[in-house]
Amino acid sequence: MQPCSTATVTIVFGILCGLLSACAEVPRPLSSGSSVVEHSGQSLVFGRIAVIRDGEDRMTSLPSFPRSFGWELEAHAGKKFVVDPLTEDGFFALPLPAGLYHVTKLRYEDRYGLWEGTLAASLSVKPGSLTYVGTWQITFAGLGPGVPIIGHTLNDLKEDRAEFEERYAIKTRPVTMALLEAAPEGKFSLLRPRAEH
């Protein structure tokens, strides 16, 4: 049996990527220092993710360890969006078409490894708006499969506004408040433990 040529591998990879992108869109969060583009009809949601373990926010308190948080969304019409990573330090700004979205899956990576889970939530995006969805605080403890998680949404815009304005140049735009609506409980499972922690 002959090994696959680089061209064959590239073609197969391209076909797989094409099939995946046909099933789900992959919007990119704005990077820190980006300016919110003033396009008619462009909508942007922004907020913060806080992952609480052992009483501290792991998105901000462990700079020496790699960490990231991502989610999968499903629009009201059934269209899927994969945003992974959504954030590596808690703060995020994400361009999305107007509509109602449901969070269908969470991914979180920390010094213990890669976690995947569910915590039902929804957010609404109005056309051409800059929408603050709040701080989604997710608390959990333990390792392994089926670890219970607790979630709730906080309005921290007053405290975090300066940080958002500096990161994403939103100072001149009016902000719509539409806090993410989340179920109080869900589950995380450790899919891939990190070898050293």
C-alpha positions, 0 to 999 in steps of 0.5 A, a space after each residue: 500500500 502506498 502512502 497518501 501524497 500531499 496533494 491527496 491529503 490536501 484535497 481530502 482536507 479541503 473537501 472535509 472543511 467544505 462539508 463542515 463549513 456548509 453545516 456551520 458558520 465559523 464567525 471570528 471574535 474581534 481581537 483586542 485592539 480591533 475597532 467595531 466596523 460601522 457597517 449598516 446592518 452589522 450587529 455585534 454582541 459583547 460580554 464576558 465569560 467567567 469560569 469559577 473553580 475553587 472560588 476564582 475566575 479561571 479565565 483571568 486568574 491563571 495567566 501562566 496556563 493556557 485556557 480558552 472558552 468556546 461555544 456552539 450556537 444555533 439560530 432560530 432557523 436552524 443554522 449553526 455557528 461554531 465559535 471556538 475559541 470565543 475568548 481566552 481571557 474572558 472578554 469577547 466581542 462577536 459579530 453575528 447576523 441579527 436573530 435569536 440564538 441558542 447556545 447548544 454546546 460549551 468547550 472550555 480548556 484549562 490546566 486540567 484539559 479539555 472540557 465539553 458540556 451543555 448549559 442552555 442559554 439564549 441571546 437575541 441580536 437586533 439588526 445593526 446593534 451593539 448588544 451587551 449580553 452580560 457576564 456569563 458566570 459558570 461555576 463548577 468543581 470536580 473532575 471527570 464525566 458529568 460534572 454539574 455546572 451552575 450558570 447565571 448572568 450578571 450585569 457588569 457593564 458599569 464595571 467593565 465598560 472602560 475595558 470594553 471601550 479600550 479593547 473594541 473602540 465602542 465608545 461612540 456607539 450606543 449600547 443595547 442591553 439584552 442579557 443572555 438568558 441561561 438555565 441555572 444548571 448544566 454539565 461538563 465532562 473532561 474529554 481530554 485530560 492534560 498530562 501534567 497539571 
